Amino acid sequence: MHHQIDIEGMNSKIVAMKKIAGDLIQTADEFPAIARNTARILSSLKMLEINLSDLVDFESQE
């Protein structure tokens, strides 16, 4: 059974999460733990973007 993956939907959610994390890190000057953890979130989101590009490549090869 082949499942359809909504790559565009996933991408839009990742973009939204990046925007929220970017806004949060800009306001976290007085709260270093928030800044550090938000930086980690942004790193994880980057990995999701990389994984998503793998899916795009895979779909284009089918």
C-alpha positions as a Markdown table, in Angstrom:
| # | Residue | x | y | z |
|---|---|---|---|---|
| 1 | Met | 0.0 | 0.0 | 0.0 |
| 2 | His | 1.5 | 3.3 | -1.1 |
| 3 | His | 0.8 | 6.4 | 1.0 |
| 4 | Gln | 0.7 | 9.9 | -0.5 |
| 5 | Ile | 3.0 | 12.3 | 1.2 |
| 6 | Asp | 2.0 | 16.0 | 1.3 |
| 7 | Ile | 5.4 | 17.5 | 0.8 |
| 8 | Glu | 4.1 | 21.0 | 0.2 |
| 9 | Gly | 2.1 | 20.8 | 3.4 |
| 10 | Met | 5.1 | 19.6 | 5.4 |
| 11 | Asn | 7.2 | 22.4 | 3.9 |
| 12 | Ser | 4.7 | 25.1 | 4.8 |
| 13 | Lys | 4.6 | 23.8 | 8.4 |
| 14 | Ile | 8.4 | 23.8 | 8.6 |
| 15 | Val | 8.6 | 27.4 | 7.2 |
| 16 | Ala | 6.0 | 28.5 | 9.8 |
| 17 | Met | 7.9 | 26.8 | 12.6 |
| 18 | Lys | 11.1 | 28.5 | 11.4 |
| 19 | Lys | 9.4 | 31.9 | 11.5 |
| 20 | Ile | 8.1 | 31.4 | 15.0 |
| 21 | Ala | 11.5 | 30.2 | 16.2 |
| 22 | Gly | 13.2 | 33.1 | 14.6 |
| 23 | Asp | 10.8 | 35.6 | 16.2 |
| 24 | Leu | 11.4 | 33.9 | 19.6 |
| 25 | Ile | 15.2 | 33.9 | 19.4 |
| 26 | Gln | 15.1 | 37.7 | 18.6 |
| 27 | Thr | 13.2 | 38.4 | 21.8 |
| 28 | Ala | 15.2 | 36.0 | 24.0 |
| 29 | Asp | 18.0 | 38.4 | 24.8 |
| 30 | Glu | 17.2 | 38.5 | 28.5 |
| 31 | Phe | 16.6 | 34.7 | 28.7 |
| 32 | Pro | 19.7 | 32.8 | 27.6 |
| 33 | Ala | 18.1 | 29.4 | 28.1 |
| 34 | Ile | 15.4 | 30.3 | 25.6 |
| 35 | Ala | 17.9 | 31.5 | 23.1 |
| 36 | Arg | 20.0 | 28.3 | 23.4 |
| 37 | Asn | 17.0 | 26.0 | 23.1 |
| 38 | Thr | 15.6 | 28.0 | 20.3 |
| 39 | Ala | 18.9 | 27.7 | 18.4 |
| 40 | Arg | 18.6 | 23.9 | 18.9 |
| 41 | Ile | 15.1 | 24.0 | 17.5 |
| 42 | Leu | 16.3 | 25.9 | 14.5 |
| 43 | Ser | 19.1 | 23.3 | 14.0 |
| 44 | Ser | 16.4 | 20.5 | 14.1 |
| 45 | Leu | 14.3 | 22.4 | 11.6 |
| 46 | Lys | 17.3 | 22.6 | 9.3 |
| 47 | Met | 17.5 | 18.8 | 9.5 |
| 48 | Leu | 13.8 | 18.5 | 8.6 |
| 49 | Glu | 14.4 | 20.7 | 5.6 |
| 50 | Ile | 17.3 | 18.5 | 4.5 |
| 51 | Asn | 15.1 | 15.4 | 5.0 |
| 52 | Leu | 12.3 | 17.1 | 3.0 |
| 53 | Ser | 14.7 | 17.8 | 0.1 |
| 54 | Asp | 15.5 | 14.1 | 0.1 |
| 55 | Leu | 11.8 | 13.4 | -0.4 |
| 56 | Val | 11.5 | 15.9 | -3.2 |
| 57 | Asp | 14.5 | 14.2 | -4.9 |
| 58 | Phe | 13.0 | 10.8 | -4.4 |
| 59 | Glu | 9.6 | 11.8 | -5.8 |
| 60 | Ser | 11.2 | 13.4 | -8.9 |
| 61 | Gln | 13.0 | 10.1 | -9.6 |
| 62 | Glu | 9.8 | 8.1 | -9.7 |
